[in-house]
């Protein structure tokens, strides 16, 4: 477990850096293996803490999870499993709640602890529960657990009040074995939703429309195990783009896809970066100094809230003033105090942050409050005179594999702090 990182500015970045499998997809794919007895194989799986946590959760239910190589994982779903997700495992990450849908679809019952995860405000699971209720699930909540039962899941028309990724995924995994047709309107449109749909279809499901605002699931009577390759992680790719933007230089970001983050790429080009899709990934060039822009987070295909910390770090040394608006989650400006410790000129009011760019920041001891904020502090350190020590770097390990090695490979002066 890495607890602290030391970063010093080292000039422009050059070389190649490889994007791993998407954290926000693989955790849901792992949960989906509950739906079909037998041996599943996932390729392009990132070796990150959250994958380890989900593997522990599946093992606690009776599934077998093992690595087959550097980035391939075998998951064996036996005939009988335990339909419970205990608190000590679920409290580590909010994504654990997605075991609810597949447990109900395959076992007709589930007992799942209320989720934990990153601390940036409440993200209630009411939409998950309402969608599953519409499919025929009965819920009780007590002593920190959600207890759910169903005699038979029945397809229904679901209208989500917000395009929640988790609620869309839970409804898809429940609906795939329901009787009849399930239609999810105002569904989340993220690439990770389409990746889950492709896996469910490889298992014998019938899911159409994933990636659009209407997903249609024709229920089937049974599913079979499948082999699947996880899509590349667009948030990791965005972090590397931010680092190149701040430090400058020319880097090939292997496997990154513009079609998964078009709005972000448009913003980064407006800031002065050059980003071109190639068969290998993205050819990226950072300017001598970035230009400021205004940014607002919105549901996909808008700017993801996970991108925002990196964008704030970029704006901290860009030329001009940028206004950043958080429209999705409360409390996601908590890392700004750490950037201010590094000399950044940032003022927050409600869900807005005004960032006045400075030519240079100052290295300082800072603390990562969550995964993406930790990565953003690493990005900011590339434009800070002197040494930056980031404590709480174990957060970063939850979402980024080989973070130190990958960044070192393109010229970042980064090491585990002693």
Buried (B, 14 or more C-beta within 10 A) or exposed (E): EBEBBBBBBEEBBBEEBBBBBBBBBBBBBBBBBBBBBBBBBBBBBBBBBBBBBBBBBBBBBBBEBEEEEEBBBBBBBEEEBEBBBBBEBBBBBBBBBBBBBBBBBBBBBBBBBBBBBBEBEEBEBEBBBBBBBBBBBEBEEEEEBBBBBBEEBBBBEBEBEEBBBBBBBBBBBBBBBBBEBBBBEBBBBBBBBBBBBBBBBBBBBBBEBBBEBEBBBBBBEEBEBBEBBBBBBBBBBBBBBBBBBBBBBBBBBBBBBBEBBEBBBBBBEBBBBEBEEEEEBBBBBBBEBBBBBBBBBBBBBBBBBBBBBBBBBBBBBBBBEBBBBBEBBEBBBBBBBBBBBBBBBBEBEEBEBBBBBBEEBBBBBBBBBBBBBBBBBBBBBBBBEEBBBBBBBBBBBBBBBBBBEBBBBBBBBBEEBE
